[in-house]
Amino acid sequence: MRRHAGLNPRAKYREPITVEDVLASRMISSPLHLLDCCVISDGGGALVLTSVERARDLRRPPVVILGAAEALRHAEIGTRDLLDVAARQSGPLALARAGVRHADIDLALIYDSYTITVLATLEALGFCAAGEGGAFCADGRIGLGGALPVNPDGGGLSSNHPGMRGIFLVVEATRQLRDECGPRQVKDATLALVHGTGGMLGQRHSGVTLILGRV
């Protein structure tokens, strides 16, 4: 996420960091350090929604919603499982409604309140099996040029996080699908998965998954 933010002039934190920097940063809640946590910022975003017929006449190419799903998740009293997230329900349904598979997705915009949120969400969405998120993300797989670039704007971990970050996921996906992102552009991007999470993981929360594509 930080490498991606370095390519985004709008990102709040762009200077490079290392694994050692993360581990040396202040402990917030074990095992999460300061640099495992999203930034705090102001910000806002907006979308214009219209029909495909109207959008064809606009000056910029439209991006269409090919599939969408939402889910709610809350644990039983006394139960707390940070890895049992709503994406497990909304992700497969959105993909099925769009008629696409995981392998078809060119990039993913994943809500990243913490580093663990990205791993848990990728697992729940079905990109990898439970417990394999770390290995899945290794060796540059989720970086630009990797098999599944994630949060090319830098995400909530480095770009911005005004509390309700979901709108920025859709904005970045739209820019990527329009080939407007310059040095952080995902090459030949035609399909993007967007997933936002709201509430508290391990307790009551919601998840929304969108599959966006070019006309």
Summary of the structure (lengths in Angstrom):
residues: 215
radius of gyration: 16.8
end to end distance: 28.4
largest distance: 54.3
contacts: 678
relative contact order: 0.24
helix: 33%
strand: 20%
